[in-house]
Amino acid sequence: MSFDFVKIFKKIDLHKNDSDVDNFMKTIINYCHEMQPHKSWDLFKELDYTTEVENLAIHLITTLEKEPSPFIEQGFWFGLSDNGYLYFAVSDQYITEEDNLDWMSEAETYYPEQGAFNSKILRSIENLADETDLDNYAEYPLFLAYALKLAHASMIHYKAAYPDRKIGYSIGYDSGDFITGGWI
């Protein structure tokens, strides 16, 4: 089986509601291994995904308390670059569509200066991918999978602080590939 980024993307989307972060990541890693057999995939399973998600989930709320949005947040974009840089932005609207992000470009948006997540896991994924020569076979799917879990945890934390607000989110690469998280 050759590595098919579209299939792995669909696999991530299919399993996005798995509440166990480590189990979710292992599912994605195993699927990657099936497509690109390599002994080093097990190294990615050793990372402690759950602990960092729990620790970083408060970043969004903490940032918005220090740098309030000029409007009530309704949509959240969690953007990824190919080096594992993850940030969030907010908008005054959200539209749940699987195939576009027009809501982000057509809405009023706000990018907090401190909106970047300081993720050691994303850096570890990048370093392991480089060291093992798995490169983009590991980076692309594992960045997206992990960032999805971090975004979801951040949204749950936000919703606990603002239970009456209807919010939605999407996450993906600034280059265009994304997954719709949906309404929370």
N, C-alpha and C positions, 0 to 999 in steps of 0.2 A: 504494500500500500504506500503510495507517495503522500507526502505531506500536503494536505488540502486545507488552506486557511479558511475557506468558506465553510467547510464541514466543522472545523474546530470552533469557529465563530457560532455556528448553529448549536453546537454542543454546549457552549458556554451559556447561550440564551436559554436552552432547554433546561439546564440545571440551575439557573440563577436563583431559584427560590429555595434551594437547599440551605437550611439555617445553620448547619455545621460548616464553618468556614474551612477548617482543615480537611474535612471530608470532601467538600466541593473542590478544593484545590487538588486533592489527590485524584479525584475523578478526572479532572482536566489533564493533569500530568500523565495519568495512565493512558488517556486517549491520545495525547501527544506521542507517548512512547510507542503506541501501536502504529502510528503513522510514520514515525521517524525513530526506529529502534536505536538505542544508545544506552550504554551502561550508566551514564551520568544523570539520567532522569531522576533516580532515587535521591540525589543530592537536593533537589528542589523540594522533595517531600519532607526533608528534615527541617525546613524553615518553620518558625512558629508564627503562622499567619494569624491565628485567633487572638493572641495576646496583643499584637500591634493593632489589629482592627479595633479591639476594645479600647486601647489607649488613644488612638487617633480619632475615634468617632466624635469626640468632643471638640475637635479643632474647628469645625464649621460654626458651631454655636459660639465658641469663644471668640472667633474672628469677627462674627457679625455683631457681637456685643461691643467690641472695640472699634469696629468700622461699620456702623449701621448702614444698611441699604437705604437709599432715598425713597423707597416704595416698599409695600408689603410683598414679600417674596412669594412667588407662586411656582416658578420653574427653576430648576437647578441643573446646570451643566457641569459635569465633571470631565475635564479635558485632560488628555494624556498626550505626551510627546513620545517619540521613539526612544528616548533615553530614560524613560521611567519617571519623568517629571509629571506630577499630578496636581491639578489646581481645581478650584470651583469658581463658578460665576453664577449670578442669580438674574432672574428676569421677572417682569411683572405679569407674565402669562406662561402657560404651558399647554401644549397640544400633544396628546398621545397618538403619535403616528409612527409606525414601524419603519417608514422609508424616508423621512426627512426631518430636518431640524430647523425648518423655516421659523418656528416660534422663537428661536434664539436670535435670529438675525432681524426679525420684524418687531421684536419686543424692545421695551426699554431694558437695558442690561446694566449690570454692575459687577465689576471685577475688583474685589477687595485686594488691597496691596499685599496683605498677608494670607491670601487665599491658597497658597501652595501648601501641600501636605509634605512634611519631612519624613518620608517613608524609608526606613532602613530595609524593609522587605523588598521594595522595588529596586533599590540599589543592589541588594544581594542577588536578586534575580538577574539583573544586568551583569554583575560580576561573574556569577556562575555560568551564564550563557556564553560570555566571552572566554572564560577559562576552559570550558568544556567543548568549545567549538560548535555548540548548538545554536549560538547566535540568535537569529530571528525566529528560528523554530521554537525557541523557548520564550524569547522576549515578547513577541507579539501576543501570543495567546495568554501567557501567564501575567503579563502586565494588565491586560484587559480583564482577565478573570479576577485577579486580586483587587484591582481598582473598583470593580463592580461591587465586591463585597464591602470594601471600605466606604463606598458611596452609599450603599444600602444602610449600613450601620449608622452613618452620619445622618441619613434621612430619618431613621427611627428615633435617634437622639433629638433631632430637631422637632419631630412630631410630638415627642413627649413634652418638650418645652412649650410648644404652641399647638395644643390638641385641636383647636377649632379651625386651624388653617388647612385648606386643601392645597397640597403641594405635589408636584411631580418632578421626576428627574430622568435624565438620560446621561449616559457615559460613553466616552469613546475617544478615538484619536482625532486630533485636530485636522488630520489629513482626510477625515470623512467617515471611517468605519465606526459605527456606534451601536449601542444596545439601548433600547428603551426600558427604563426602570419602571415607568408607569406612575400612577397616582398612589399616594400614601395617605 
